[in-house]
């Protein structure tokens, strides 16, 4: 059964498409619940629907149930960095060591015996152009990957732990990429954004959740978006459960260490609209730096790490039909971000549509790239 909330005049044909898409999501293997939200660029309507059970107790998933954004959080981190740049408190071409002491980060980027950490800039981190190992899945020799350990049981870690694991890994994958207008293959790594959150904290002299409140939540009136351990002072349902296959992941320590946001479908739509239109910034053109230049992500065998054919700007993905395949088929272009739990927050320039949602299943990270383009195509066909 689909539970939906509607704002404005939702065309009946659009609503039927959305309800069908939501049922398809809940019918996917291993998926216990799904939420889907859509809003056109003209703001004429907003539809948010939910289906399935939110947790193992059988509580229903509702349109207002909060959920983990996973790596969709990177959009918020990028927005916060750009807001700080507007305020003159940092610049994205600053060396990382301008904001985190050299002694603290030394040795993070080692390749062929050379430490190139001093060459890393905030832009390298924002664009996954640093070459730094992925701390979640690239384990030091002889050790189990952190993500696998989290699936087995709850544990916590700090940024210092992250940096120690990165230093103990097999080394950086490539030298920091140039930003000279060319296209370079980049490599997705959550390490980059852990470091960026540390920079935000160093620059603002606040915990990251307080910095986000002043930079993002308060300007946009977001009251149901938060970091784990810092719940908002409003009444709302408990957050939906994350799943890893058939196993519910009750991992409060790990979720706090990931530092990925929780939010609702309605608030993510509000954030994305403000980001894409530039409303979030003093100068609306600031947002364009996130999608002003795209680099391809390389191929990867890591299931939870995005790779080709996804491209990356600054804290933002682009998914579109690869050039070699365009003569044979085409999918709508999407910009935004996905998460390893099957979460997504995308803007489709054609047909000017904002789309959010999740299936909260770590075994289904590819769902956004399979289901969202189909949904956009169906909506486009009736406009």
Short mmCIF file of the C-alpha atoms (twelve columns), coordinates in Angstrom:
data_MODEL
# 
_entry.id   MODEL 
# 
loop_
_atom_site.group_PDB 
_atom_site.id 
_atom_site.type_symbol 
_atom_site.label_atom_id 
_atom_site.label_alt_id 
_atom_site.label_comp_id 
_atom_site.label_asym_id 
_atom_site.label_seq_id 
_atom_site.Cartn_x 
_atom_site.Cartn_y 
_atom_site.Cartn_z 
_atom_site.pdbx_PDB_model_num 
ATOM 1   C CA . UNK A 1   0.000  0.000  0.000   1 
ATOM 2   C CA . UNK A 2   1.280  3.448  -0.951  1 
ATOM 3   C CA . UNK A 3   1.007  6.272  1.570   1 
ATOM 4   C CA . UNK A 4   1.454  9.677  -0.073  1 
ATOM 5   C CA . UNK A 5   1.312  13.370 0.704   1 
ATOM 6   C CA . UNK A 6   0.596  15.899 -1.994  1 
ATOM 7   C CA . UNK A 7   1.155  19.616 -2.321  1 
ATOM 8   C CA . UNK A 8   -0.378 21.453 -5.238  1 
ATOM 9   C CA . UNK A 9   -2.185 19.880 -8.158  1 
ATOM 10  C CA . UNK A 10  -0.520 16.549 -8.969  1 
ATOM 11  C CA . UNK A 11  -1.669 15.442 -12.442 1 
ATOM 12  C CA . UNK A 12  -3.453 12.063 -12.080 1 
ATOM 13  C CA . UNK A 13  -1.327 10.475 -14.798 1 
ATOM 14  C CA . UNK A 14  1.848  11.556 -12.977 1 
ATOM 15  C CA . UNK A 15  0.518  10.176 -9.696  1 
ATOM 16  C CA . UNK A 16  -0.183 6.797  -11.271 1 
ATOM 17  C CA . UNK A 17  3.372  6.685  -12.614 1 
ATOM 18  C CA . UNK A 18  4.810  7.560  -9.199  1 
ATOM 19  C CA . UNK A 19  2.689  5.006  -7.336  1 
ATOM 20  C CA . UNK A 20  3.704  2.309  -9.821  1 
ATOM 21  C CA . UNK A 21  7.387  3.263  -9.490  1 
ATOM 22  C CA . UNK A 22  7.164  3.075  -5.695  1 
ATOM 23  C CA . UNK A 23  5.590  -0.376 -5.821  1 
ATOM 24  C CA . UNK A 24  8.368  -1.487 -8.158  1 
ATOM 25  C CA . UNK A 25  10.970 -0.255 -5.682  1 
ATOM 26  C CA . UNK A 26  9.407  -2.130 -2.749  1 
ATOM 27  C CA . UNK A 27  9.207  -5.235 -4.919  1 
ATOM 28  C CA . UNK A 28  12.965 -5.341 -5.495  1 
ATOM 29  C CA . UNK A 29  14.891 -8.166 -3.880  1 
ATOM 30  C CA . UNK A 30  15.843 -7.430 -0.286  1 
ATOM 31  C CA . UNK A 31  13.952 -4.117 -0.122  1 
ATOM 32  C CA . UNK A 32  11.704 -3.712 2.935   1 
ATOM 33  C CA . UNK A 33  10.600 -0.161 2.291   1 
ATOM 34  C CA . UNK A 34  11.025 2.724  -0.095  1 
ATOM 35  C CA . UNK A 35  10.298 6.425  -0.199  1 
ATOM 36  C CA . UNK A 36  10.042 8.511  -3.348  1 
ATOM 37  C CA . UNK A 37  9.641  12.254 -3.747  1 
ATOM 38  C CA . UNK A 38  9.221  14.314 -6.914  1 
ATOM 39  C CA . UNK A 39  8.822  18.026 -7.576  1 
ATOM 40  C CA . UNK A 40  8.926  19.844 -10.931 1 
ATOM 41  C CA . UNK A 41  11.046 22.923 -11.389 1 
ATOM 42  C CA . UNK A 42  7.996  25.182 -11.645 1 
ATOM 43  C CA . UNK A 43  6.923  24.110 -8.140  1 
ATOM 44  C CA . UNK A 44  3.377  23.371 -9.278  1 
ATOM 45  C CA . UNK A 45  3.226  20.231 -7.148  1 
ATOM 46  C CA . UNK A 46  5.215  18.041 -4.794  1 
ATOM 47  C CA . UNK A 47  4.469  14.345 -4.301  1 
ATOM 48  C CA . UNK A 48  6.108  12.189 -1.627  1 
ATOM 49  C CA . UNK A 49  5.114  8.570  -1.246  1 
ATOM 50  C CA . UNK A 50  6.229  5.647  0.912   1 
ATOM 51  C CA . UNK A 51  5.555  1.940  1.121   1 
ATOM 52  C CA . UNK A 52  6.701  -1.073 3.106   1 
ATOM 53  C CA . UNK A 53  7.786  -1.470 6.727   1 
ATOM 54  C CA . UNK A 54  10.140 1.069  8.263   1 
ATOM 55  C CA . UNK A 55  11.763 -1.299 10.788  1 
ATOM 56  C CA . UNK A 56  11.768 -4.962 11.894  1 
ATOM 57  C CA . UNK A 57  8.827  -4.319 14.247  1 
ATOM 58  C CA . UNK A 58  6.604  -3.769 11.227  1 
ATOM 59  C CA . UNK A 59  5.958  -0.034 11.686  1 
ATOM 60  C CA . UNK A 60  4.779  1.402  8.373   1 
ATOM 61  C CA . UNK A 61  7.101  3.516  6.283   1 
ATOM 62  C CA . UNK A 62  5.487  6.931  5.888   1 
ATOM 63  C CA . UNK A 63  6.280  9.915  3.655   1 
ATOM 64  C CA . UNK A 64  7.598  11.718 6.748   1 
ATOM 65  C CA . UNK A 65  9.795  8.896  8.067   1 
ATOM 66  C CA . UNK A 66  13.439 10.083 8.239   1 
ATOM 67  C CA . UNK A 67  16.130 7.954  6.626   1 
ATOM 68  C CA . UNK A 68  19.899 7.851  6.271   1 
ATOM 69  C CA . UNK A 69  21.118 9.873  3.286   1 
ATOM 70  C CA . UNK A 70  24.426 7.973  3.135   1 
ATOM 71  C CA . UNK A 71  26.691 9.626  0.553   1 
ATOM 72  C CA . UNK A 72  23.994 12.054 -0.538  1 
ATOM 73  C CA . UNK A 73  25.504 13.910 2.440   1 
ATOM 74  C CA . UNK A 74  28.387 14.891 0.143   1 
ATOM 75  C CA . UNK A 75  26.119 17.458 -1.528  1 
ATOM 76  C CA . UNK A 76  25.642 19.143 1.853   1 
ATOM 77  C CA . UNK A 77  29.368 19.021 2.636   1 
ATOM 78  C CA . UNK A 78  30.166 20.613 -0.722  1 
ATOM 79  C CA . UNK A 79  27.520 23.277 -0.194  1 
ATOM 80  C CA . UNK A 80  28.943 24.102 3.248   1 
ATOM 81  C CA . UNK A 81  32.465 24.454 1.829   1 
ATOM 82  C CA . UNK A 82  31.230 26.789 -0.907  1 
ATOM 83  C CA . UNK A 83  29.282 28.872 1.625   1 
ATOM 84  C CA . UNK A 84  32.489 29.266 3.639   1 
ATOM 85  C CA . UNK A 85  34.308 30.310 0.477   1 
ATOM 86  C CA . UNK A 86  31.686 32.995 -0.137  1 
ATOM 87  C CA . UNK A 87  32.298 34.232 3.393   1 
ATOM 88  C CA . UNK A 88  36.027 34.490 2.726   1 
ATOM 89  C CA . UNK A 89  36.900 31.908 5.359   1 
ATOM 90  C CA . UNK A 90  38.527 29.481 2.943   1 
ATOM 91  C CA . UNK A 91  39.099 28.938 -0.775  1 
ATOM 92  C CA . UNK A 92  38.666 25.620 -2.528  1 
ATOM 93  C CA . UNK A 93  42.171 25.910 -3.981  1 
ATOM 94  C CA . UNK A 94  43.666 26.209 -0.493  1 
ATOM 95  C CA . UNK A 95  46.110 23.434 0.401   1 
ATOM 96  C CA . UNK A 96  44.646 21.000 2.896   1 
ATOM 97  C CA . UNK A 97  47.512 21.855 5.223   1 
ATOM 98  C CA . UNK A 98  46.285 25.462 5.428   1 
ATOM 99  C CA . UNK A 99  43.411 24.193 7.566   1 
ATOM 100 C CA . UNK A 100 44.623 20.931 9.089   1 
ATOM 101 C CA . UNK A 101 48.126 20.979 10.609  1 
ATOM 102 C CA . UNK A 102 50.801 19.448 8.417   1 
ATOM 103 C CA . UNK A 103 51.890 17.250 11.288  1 
ATOM 104 C CA . UNK A 104 48.391 15.827 11.570  1 
ATOM 105 C CA . UNK A 105 47.935 14.889 7.907   1 
ATOM 106 C CA . UNK A 106 51.541 14.108 6.904   1 
ATOM 107 C CA . UNK A 107 51.911 10.784 5.128   1 
ATOM 108 C CA . UNK A 108 48.288 10.520 3.963   1 
ATOM 109 C CA . UNK A 109 49.248 10.630 0.296   1 
ATOM 110 C CA . UNK A 110 52.191 8.349  -0.362  1 
ATOM 111 C CA . UNK A 111 52.938 7.042  -3.801  1 
ATOM 112 C CA . UNK A 112 56.118 5.266  -4.796  1 
ATOM 113 C CA . UNK A 113 57.764 6.349  -1.595  1 
ATOM 114 C CA . UNK A 114 56.984 10.059 -2.046  1 
ATOM 115 C CA . UNK A 115 54.711 11.965 0.337   1 
ATOM 116 C CA . UNK A 116 52.592 14.376 -1.737  1 
ATOM 117 C CA . UNK A 117 50.109 15.309 0.994   1 
ATOM 118 C CA . UNK A 118 51.246 18.949 0.823   1 
ATOM 119 C CA . UNK A 119 49.980 19.104 -2.798  1 
ATOM 120 C CA . UNK A 120 46.406 18.229 -1.838  1 
ATOM 121 C CA . UNK A 121 43.870 21.053 -2.067  1 
ATOM 122 C CA . UNK A 122 40.249 21.245 -1.005  1 
ATOM 123 C CA . UNK A 123 39.332 21.088 -4.687  1 
ATOM 124 C CA . UNK A 124 41.103 17.728 -4.976  1 
ATOM 125 C CA . UNK A 125 39.001 16.428 -2.092  1 
ATOM 126 C CA . UNK A 126 35.726 17.844 -3.433  1 
ATOM 127 C CA . UNK A 127 36.331 16.269 -6.846  1 
ATOM 128 C CA . UNK A 128 37.702 12.885 -5.734  1 
ATOM 129 C CA . UNK A 129 40.857 13.923 -7.550  1 
ATOM 130 C CA . UNK A 130 43.201 13.277 -4.626  1 
ATOM 131 C CA . UNK A 131 44.052 9.636  -5.248  1 
ATOM 132 C CA . UNK A 132 43.614 8.870  -1.553  1 
ATOM 133 C CA . UNK A 133 42.537 5.315  -0.626  1 
ATOM 134 C CA . UNK A 134 38.938 4.611  0.385   1 
ATOM 135 C CA . UNK A 135 39.152 4.056  4.120   1 
ATOM 136 C CA . UNK A 136 35.912 2.046  4.287   1 
ATOM 137 C CA . UNK A 137 36.917 -0.780 1.978   1 
ATOM 138 C CA . UNK A 138 40.667 -0.587 1.366   1 
ATOM 139 C CA . UNK A 139 42.015 -2.359 4.430   1 
ATOM 140 C CA . UNK A 140 45.645 -2.410 5.527   1 
ATOM 141 C CA . UNK A 141 47.393 -5.665 4.644   1 
ATOM 142 C CA . UNK A 142 46.117 -8.595 6.630   1 
ATOM 143 C CA . UNK A 143 43.132 -6.712 8.053   1 
ATOM 144 C CA . UNK A 144 39.398 -6.895 7.399   1 
ATOM 145 C CA . UNK A 145 37.756 -3.972 5.615   1 
ATOM 146 C CA . UNK A 146 36.021 -1.553 7.954   1 
ATOM 147 C CA . UNK A 147 32.677 -1.822 6.163   1 
ATOM 148 C CA . UNK A 148 32.699 -5.603 6.597   1 
ATOM 149 C CA . UNK A 149 33.471 -5.163 10.290  1 
ATOM 150 C CA . UNK A 150 30.503 -2.808 10.647  1 
ATOM 151 C CA . UNK A 151 28.164 -5.385 9.100   1 
ATOM 152 C CA . UNK A 152 29.366 -7.913 11.696  1 
ATOM 153 C CA . UNK A 153 28.973 -5.600 14.704  1 
ATOM 154 C CA . UNK A 154 28.801 -2.015 15.898  1 
ATOM 155 C CA . UNK A 155 31.982 -0.013 16.425  1 
ATOM 156 C CA . UNK A 156 33.142 3.589  16.400  1 
ATOM 157 C CA . UNK A 157 36.161 5.402  15.013  1 
ATOM 158 C CA . UNK A 158 37.638 8.883  14.739  1 
ATOM 159 C CA . UNK A 159 39.263 10.919 12.004  1 
ATOM 160 C CA . UNK A 160 42.633 10.004 13.498  1 
ATOM 161 C CA . UNK A 161 41.719 6.340  13.010  1 
ATOM 162 C CA . UNK A 162 40.736 7.058  9.407   1 
ATOM 163 C CA . UNK A 163 44.080 8.723  8.728   1 
ATOM 164 C CA . UNK A 164 45.984 5.868  10.375  1 
ATOM 165 C CA . UNK A 165 44.158 3.333  8.176   1 
ATOM 166 C CA . UNK A 166 44.878 5.383  5.061   1 
ATOM 167 C CA . UNK A 167 48.582 5.575  5.935   1 
ATOM 168 C CA . UNK A 168 48.635 1.806  6.465   1 
ATOM 169 C CA . UNK A 169 46.948 1.105  3.114   1 
ATOM 170 C CA . UNK A 170 48.915 0.241  0.006   1 
ATOM 171 C CA . UNK A 171 49.396 3.861  -0.995  1 
ATOM 172 C CA . UNK A 172 47.670 6.490  -3.094  1 
ATOM 173 C CA . UNK A 173 46.218 5.436  -6.427  1 
ATOM 174 C CA . UNK A 174 47.561 8.407  -8.381  1 
ATOM 175 C CA . UNK A 175 49.179 11.793 -7.889  1 
ATOM 176 C CA . UNK A 176 46.781 14.685 -7.183  1 
ATOM 177 C CA . UNK A 177 45.134 15.524 -10.513 1 
ATOM 178 C CA . UNK A 178 45.754 18.788 -12.310 1 
ATOM 179 C CA . UNK A 179 42.930 21.286 -12.760 1 
ATOM 180 C CA . UNK A 180 43.909 22.735 -16.117 1 
ATOM 181 C CA . UNK A 181 40.666 22.250 -18.037 1 
ATOM 182 C CA . UNK A 182 41.461 18.695 -19.118 1 
ATOM 183 C CA . UNK A 183 39.517 15.548 -18.256 1 
ATOM 184 C CA . UNK A 184 41.184 13.157 -15.848 1 
ATOM 185 C CA . UNK A 185 39.991 9.874  -14.425 1 
ATOM 186 C CA . UNK A 186 39.247 10.264 -10.722 1 
ATOM 187 C CA . UNK A 187 38.539 7.721  -7.992  1 
ATOM 188 C CA . UNK A 188 35.728 7.822  -5.443  1 
ATOM 189 C CA . UNK A 189 36.912 7.861  -1.827  1 
ATOM 190 C CA . UNK A 190 34.984 8.699  1.336   1 
ATOM 191 C CA . UNK A 191 38.319 9.651  2.877   1 
ATOM 192 C CA . UNK A 192 38.133 12.934 0.945   1 
ATOM 193 C CA . UNK A 193 34.895 14.002 2.590   1 
ATOM 194 C CA . UNK A 194 35.909 12.933 6.079   1 
ATOM 195 C CA . UNK A 195 38.798 15.366 5.669   1 
ATOM 196 C CA . UNK A 196 36.481 18.087 4.344   1 
ATOM 197 C CA . UNK A 197 34.249 17.801 7.408   1 
ATOM 198 C CA . UNK A 198 37.348 18.217 9.560   1 
ATOM 199 C CA . UNK A 199 38.220 21.352 7.560   1 
ATOM 200 C CA . UNK A 200 34.704 22.749 8.105   1 
ATOM 201 C CA . UNK A 201 35.094 22.182 11.829  1 
ATOM 202 C CA . UNK A 202 38.548 23.778 11.884  1 
ATOM 203 C CA . UNK A 203 37.442 26.859 9.936   1 
ATOM 204 C CA . UNK A 204 34.206 27.445 11.856  1 
ATOM 205 C CA . UNK A 205 35.541 26.240 15.222  1 
ATOM 206 C CA . UNK A 206 32.277 24.355 15.613  1 
ATOM 207 C CA . UNK A 207 31.219 20.704 15.444  1 
ATOM 208 C CA . UNK A 208 30.105 19.925 11.936  1 
ATOM 209 C CA . UNK A 209 26.424 19.679 12.912  1 
ATOM 210 C CA . UNK A 210 26.498 23.212 14.319  1 
ATOM 211 C CA . UNK A 211 28.290 24.507 11.229  1 
ATOM 212 C CA . UNK A 212 25.668 22.886 8.988   1 
ATOM 213 C CA . UNK A 213 22.903 24.457 11.067  1 
ATOM 214 C CA . UNK A 214 24.160 27.993 10.470  1 
ATOM 215 C CA . UNK A 215 25.323 27.446 6.883   1 
ATOM 216 C CA . UNK A 216 22.444 25.332 5.531   1 
ATOM 217 C CA . UNK A 217 19.594 24.372 7.869   1 
ATOM 218 C CA . UNK A 218 18.686 27.775 9.237   1 
ATOM 219 C CA . UNK A 219 18.782 29.646 5.885   1 
ATOM 220 C CA . UNK A 220 16.531 26.990 4.339   1 
ATOM 221 C CA . UNK A 221 14.282 26.352 7.330   1 
ATOM 222 C CA . UNK A 222 15.317 22.701 7.607   1 
ATOM 223 C CA . UNK A 223 14.206 21.299 10.971  1 
ATOM 224 C CA . UNK A 224 14.281 17.570 10.219  1 
ATOM 225 C CA . UNK A 225 17.835 17.142 8.933   1 
ATOM 226 C CA . UNK A 226 20.569 16.106 11.338  1 
ATOM 227 C CA . UNK A 227 23.784 14.213 12.006  1 
ATOM 228 C CA . UNK A 228 23.509 11.036 14.124  1 
ATOM 229 C CA . UNK A 229 23.600 11.835 17.818  1 
ATOM 230 C CA . UNK A 230 22.296 15.379 17.280  1 
ATOM 231 C CA . UNK A 231 18.534 14.954 16.774  1 
ATOM 232 C CA . UNK A 232 16.488 18.055 16.003  1 
ATOM 233 C CA . UNK A 233 14.167 19.490 18.611  1 
ATOM 234 C CA . UNK A 234 10.986 18.492 16.783  1 
ATOM 235 C CA . UNK A 235 8.666  15.529 17.056  1 
ATOM 236 C CA . UNK A 236 8.966  13.041 14.213  1 
ATOM 237 C CA . UNK A 237 8.876  9.278  13.588  1 
ATOM 238 C CA . UNK A 238 11.930 7.172  14.382  1 
ATOM 239 C CA . UNK A 239 14.377 6.860  11.487  1 
ATOM 240 C CA . UNK A 240 13.921 3.943  9.112   1 
ATOM 241 C CA . UNK A 241 16.152 0.904  9.533   1 
ATOM 242 C CA . UNK A 242 19.070 0.264  7.216   1 
ATOM 243 C CA . UNK A 243 19.463 -3.283 5.893   1 
ATOM 244 C CA . UNK A 244 22.384 -5.353 4.612   1 
ATOM 245 C CA . UNK A 245 20.642 -8.141 2.764   1 
ATOM 246 C CA . UNK A 246 18.419 -9.859 5.333   1 
ATOM 247 C CA . UNK A 247 20.215 -8.273 8.280   1 
ATOM 248 C CA . UNK A 248 18.880 -5.079 9.897   1 
ATOM 249 C CA . UNK A 249 21.759 -2.752 10.738  1 
ATOM 250 C CA . UNK A 250 21.292 -1.326 14.195  1 
ATOM 251 C CA . UNK A 251 24.678 0.386  14.321  1 
ATOM 252 C CA . UNK A 252 24.434 3.705  16.203  1 
ATOM 253 C CA . UNK A 253 28.183 3.944  16.878  1 
ATOM 254 C CA . UNK A 254 29.105 3.319  13.256  1 
ATOM 255 C CA . UNK A 255 26.438 5.676  11.908  1 
ATOM 256 C CA . UNK A 256 27.771 8.437  14.149  1 
ATOM 257 C CA . UNK A 257 31.298 7.729  12.868  1 
ATOM 258 C CA . UNK A 258 30.233 7.790  9.198   1 
ATOM 259 C CA . UNK A 259 28.723 11.228 9.953   1 
ATOM 260 C CA . UNK A 260 26.165 10.840 7.178   1 
ATOM 261 C CA . UNK A 261 22.995 12.878 7.538   1 
ATOM 262 C CA . UNK A 262 19.453 11.787 8.260   1 
ATOM 263 C CA . UNK A 263 16.577 13.702 6.721   1 
ATOM 264 C CA . UNK A 264 13.148 13.401 5.143   1 
ATOM 265 C CA . UNK A 265 12.144 13.333 1.508   1 
ATOM 266 C CA . UNK A 266 10.495 16.744 1.704   1 
ATOM 267 C CA . UNK A 267 13.525 18.414 3.258   1 
ATOM 268 C CA . UNK A 268 15.955 16.870 0.765   1 
ATOM 269 C CA . UNK A 269 13.832 18.231 -2.088  1 
ATOM 270 C CA . UNK A 270 13.901 21.674 -0.487  1 
ATOM 271 C CA . UNK A 271 17.679 21.507 -0.115  1 
ATOM 272 C CA . UNK A 272 18.277 20.338 -3.694  1 
ATOM 273 C CA . UNK A 273 16.099 23.063 -5.194  1 
ATOM 274 C CA . UNK A 274 17.978 25.709 -3.178  1 
ATOM 275 C CA . UNK A 275 21.290 24.215 -4.291  1 
ATOM 276 C CA . UNK A 276 20.517 23.909 -8.003  1 
ATOM 277 C CA . UNK A 277 18.860 27.331 -8.289  1 
ATOM 278 C CA . UNK A 278 21.614 28.977 -6.229  1 
ATOM 279 C CA . UNK A 279 19.132 30.188 -3.603  1 
ATOM 280 C CA . UNK A 280 21.373 28.741 -0.883  1 
ATOM 281 C CA . UNK A 281 24.245 31.078 -1.786  1 
ATOM 282 C CA . UNK A 282 24.835 34.809 -1.641  1 
ATOM 283 C CA . UNK A 283 25.696 34.651 -5.345  1 
ATOM 284 C CA . UNK A 284 23.546 32.097 -7.208  1 
ATOM 285 C CA . UNK A 285 26.449 31.497 -9.610  1 
ATOM 286 C CA . UNK A 286 28.440 29.917 -6.782  1 
ATOM 287 C CA . UNK A 287 26.504 26.677 -7.189  1 
ATOM 288 C CA . UNK A 288 27.654 26.340 -10.781 1 
ATOM 289 C CA . UNK A 289 31.189 25.502 -9.655  1 
ATOM 290 C CA . UNK A 290 29.831 22.122 -8.541  1 
ATOM 291 C CA . UNK A 291 28.920 21.192 -12.124 1 
ATOM 292 C CA . UNK A 292 31.217 23.455 -14.131 1 
ATOM 293 C CA . UNK A 293 33.626 20.645 -15.018 1 
ATOM 294 C CA . UNK A 294 33.153 16.876 -14.987 1 
ATOM 295 C CA . UNK A 295 35.780 14.148 -14.717 1 
ATOM 296 C CA . UNK A 296 35.022 10.467 -15.298 1 
ATOM 297 C CA . UNK A 297 35.152 8.054  -12.394 1 
ATOM 298 C CA . UNK A 298 37.268 5.018  -13.177 1 
ATOM 299 C CA . UNK A 299 36.040 1.428  -13.304 1 
ATOM 300 C CA . UNK A 300 35.766 -0.194 -9.904  1 
ATOM 301 C CA . UNK A 301 35.081 -3.684 -8.581  1 
ATOM 302 C CA . UNK A 302 34.020 -2.287 -5.192  1 
ATOM 303 C CA . UNK A 303 30.210 -2.743 -5.034  1 
ATOM 304 C CA . UNK A 304 29.510 0.307  -2.847  1 
ATOM 305 C CA . UNK A 305 31.874 2.678  -4.702  1 
ATOM 306 C CA . UNK A 306 30.479 4.513  -7.756  1 
ATOM 307 C CA . UNK A 307 32.453 4.185  -10.970 1 
ATOM 308 C CA . UNK A 308 32.154 4.506  -14.752 1 
ATOM 309 C CA . UNK A 309 29.981 5.767  -16.439 1 
ATOM 310 C CA . UNK A 310 29.363 8.231  -13.600 1 
ATOM 311 C CA . UNK A 311 31.220 11.540 -13.804 1 
ATOM 312 C CA . UNK A 312 32.142 13.781 -10.896 1 
ATOM 313 C CA . UNK A 313 32.221 17.554 -10.522 1 
ATOM 314 C CA . UNK A 314 32.711 19.068 -7.068  1 
ATOM 315 C CA . UNK A 315 30.724 17.081 -4.482  1 
ATOM 316 C CA . UNK A 316 28.289 16.186 -7.256  1 
ATOM 317 C CA . UNK A 317 27.703 13.296 -9.677  1 
ATOM 318 C CA . UNK A 318 26.492 13.325 -13.245 1 
ATOM 319 C CA . UNK A 319 24.901 10.230 -14.748 1 
ATOM 320 C CA . UNK A 320 24.182 10.212 -18.471 1 
ATOM 321 C CA . UNK A 321 24.495 7.948  -21.476 1 
ATOM 322 C CA . UNK A 322 28.178 7.377  -22.375 1 
ATOM 323 C CA . UNK A 323 29.091 8.984  -25.688 1 
ATOM 324 C CA . UNK A 324 29.880 5.648  -27.377 1 
ATOM 325 C CA . UNK A 325 26.427 4.298  -26.555 1 
ATOM 326 C CA . UNK A 326 24.323 7.313  -27.527 1 
ATOM 327 C CA . UNK A 327 23.650 6.064  -31.090 1 
ATOM 328 C CA . UNK A 328 21.974 2.979  -29.594 1 
ATOM 329 C CA . UNK A 329 20.050 4.248  -26.550 1 
ATOM 330 C CA . UNK A 330 19.824 7.224  -24.257 1 
ATOM 331 C CA . UNK A 331 18.882 7.860  -20.634 1 
ATOM 332 C CA . UNK A 332 17.976 11.202 -19.059 1 
ATOM 333 C CA . UNK A 333 20.870 13.145 -17.565 1 
ATOM 334 C CA . UNK A 334 20.851 13.285 -13.767 1 
ATOM 335 C CA . UNK A 335 22.988 15.481 -11.513 1 
ATOM 336 C CA . UNK A 336 23.146 15.179 -7.748  1 
ATOM 337 C CA . UNK A 337 24.292 12.232 -5.666  1 
ATOM 338 C CA . UNK A 338 23.506 8.678  -4.666  1 
ATOM 339 C CA . UNK A 339 24.384 6.697  -1.562  1 
ATOM 340 C CA . UNK A 340 25.559 3.157  -0.864  1 
ATOM 341 C CA . UNK A 341 22.228 2.353  0.802   1 
ATOM 342 C CA . UNK A 342 20.295 2.918  -2.413  1 
ATOM 343 C CA . UNK A 343 19.532 6.553  -1.587  1 
ATOM 344 C CA . UNK A 344 19.425 9.341  -4.154  1 
ATOM 345 C CA . UNK A 345 18.886 13.057 -4.623  1 
ATOM 346 C CA . UNK A 346 18.907 14.049 -8.294  1 
ATOM 347 C CA . UNK A 347 17.942 16.897 -10.561 1 
ATOM 348 C CA . UNK A 348 16.976 16.018 -14.141 1 
ATOM 349 C CA . UNK A 349 17.589 19.133 -16.298 1 
ATOM 350 C CA . UNK A 350 15.229 17.659 -18.883 1 
ATOM 351 C CA . UNK A 351 12.372 17.699 -17.900 1 
ATOM 352 C CA . UNK A 352 13.305 20.064 -15.016 1 
ATOM 353 C CA . UNK A 353 12.540 17.630 -12.221 1 
ATOM 354 C CA . UNK A 354 13.819 17.066 -8.683  1 
ATOM 355 C CA . UNK A 355 13.760 13.451 -7.451  1 
ATOM 356 C CA . UNK A 356 14.634 12.031 -4.031  1 
ATOM 357 C CA . UNK A 357 14.281 8.718  -2.243  1 
ATOM 358 C CA . UNK A 358 15.836 5.574  -0.828  1 
ATOM 359 C CA . UNK A 359 15.454 1.815  -0.481  1 
ATOM 360 C CA . UNK A 360 17.747 1.622  2.596   1 
ATOM 361 C CA . UNK A 361 19.476 -1.532 1.374   1 
ATOM 362 C CA . UNK A 362 23.285 -1.800 1.290   1 
ATOM 363 C CA . UNK A 363 23.004 -4.632 -1.232  1 
ATOM 364 C CA . UNK A 364 21.275 -2.296 -3.701  1 
ATOM 365 C CA . UNK A 365 23.588 0.688  -4.340  1 
ATOM 366 C CA . UNK A 366 22.852 0.588  -8.088  1 
ATOM 367 C CA . UNK A 367 19.078 0.995  -7.684  1 
ATOM 368 C CA . UNK A 368 19.114 4.800  -8.224  1 
ATOM 369 C CA . UNK A 369 20.852 4.429  -11.586 1 
ATOM 370 C CA . UNK A 370 18.472 1.726  -12.764 1 
ATOM 371 C CA . UNK A 371 15.159 3.057  -11.487 1 
ATOM 372 C CA . UNK A 372 15.369 6.863  -11.488 1 
ATOM 373 C CA . UNK A 373 16.167 7.261  -15.224 1 
ATOM 374 C CA . UNK A 374 13.190 5.018  -16.066 1 
ATOM 375 C CA . UNK A 375 10.951 7.120  -13.867 1 
ATOM 376 C CA . UNK A 376 12.132 10.352 -15.500 1 
ATOM 377 C CA . UNK A 377 11.538 8.883  -18.962 1 
ATOM 378 C CA . UNK A 378 7.983  7.874  -18.051 1 
ATOM 379 C CA . UNK A 379 7.179  11.292 -16.612 1 
ATOM 380 C CA . UNK A 380 8.724  13.008 -19.660 1 
ATOM 381 C CA . UNK A 381 6.571  10.909 -21.979 1 
ATOM 382 C CA . UNK A 382 3.340  12.369 -20.559 1 
ATOM 383 C CA . UNK A 383 4.373  16.009 -20.289 1 
# 
